[in-house]
Amino acid sequence: MSDCLFCRISSGEARADRVHEDEHAVAFRDINPAGPTHILVIPRKHIATLADLTEDDDALVGHLARVAAKVAKADGQSDFRLAVNCGAGAGQSVFHLHMHVIGGRALKWPPG
């Protein structure tokens, strides 16, 4: 999707500080970090929101979670938060499924 920023990052058309990439996923540092570690993990496949997942995406979501744990560990984080916003009202600003890996500071619950 040419109008999707994360699709352009995935394809290499747009720049990002990549920390991981494989056949199914790309991970890169958030440009507006919420903590010392703030990495976004995205599927290469365009899926607009978490609500748009199908049963065919089950393995992909598991892969994204494993990538999230891997990049957190590689960034020195044993404790981290994994968050997915679904829809504008939940704070999603780019409509391409992505997981936020946030760590490196104390995180409160519930989030603000």
N, C-alpha and C positions, 0 to 999 in steps of 0.2 A: 504494500500500500504506500504509494508515493507521498501521501499526506501525513503519514504516521512517523513521528520522530523516532520511535524505538525501532520500527522497521528499517529506517535509514541507518540507525546505529548498527543494527544487526547485520545489515548488508555491507557495512563499511563506508557507505555514502556520507554519513555524518560521523564526526569525531567523538570519541569518549575515552576516558581513562579506563581501558579494559583491564580486568584482573583475571578473567577466565573466558574461554570460548571453546565450544565443541560443536558437534553436529546439530544439537538440539537447543542449546542455550548460550547466552552471552551474559556476562556479569561485568558491571562497570561502576565506578564511584559516582555517587549522587553529586550533582553540581551545587546543591543546597543542603549540606549534610546536617543531620539532626544529632550527630555524635561523632567522636573521633573515627569510628568505623561506620560508614553508611554506604552500602553497596546495593545496587539494584540488580536483580536476577530476572532475566526476561527469556521467554521462549523465542526461538527464531520464527516459529509459526505465529501469525497474527491472530490473537484472540483478544477481543476488546476488554472484557471484564471477567472476573471470576464466575459470574453468573452465566457466562456464555460457554463454559466448559461442557463437554459431553463425555460420555463413558469412554469414547475413543481417546480422550486426553488423560486418562488416569495414570498411565505410565509416565507421561510427560510431566505431570504435576509432581510425582514422586522424584523424578530426575531433578526438577528445579529445586526441591527441598534438599536433596543431597548436595547439589551445587552450592546452595546457600550455606550449608554446614561447612563445606570444604573451604569456601572463600572466607568465612568467619574465622576458621582455624588458621588459615594462611595469613590472616591479618592480625593474628595474635589474640583472638577472642575465644575464650572458653565459655563465656556467658554472653548471650546476645538475644535480641528480639527479632523474630521473623514476622512481618506484617504484610497483609495484602488489603488494600483499600478497594472497595467495589462500588463504583458510582461517584458522581460529583459530591453528593451529600456526605459521603464517607471520606472525602479528601482526595479522590482519584482525579488527577489533572491531565494525565496522558492515558488515553484509552487504548492501551496495549497492556495486557496482563503483566504485572511485575510484582516481585517480592522485594520488600525492603529488609535488608540485614543491617541492624543497628546495634552497636556495642561500643565499649570503651568508656562508658560512664554509667552511673547508677540510673536505672530506668524505673519509673514509678508505675503503679497500676491503680486505677485505670489510667490509660494515656490521656493527655489533655487534648 
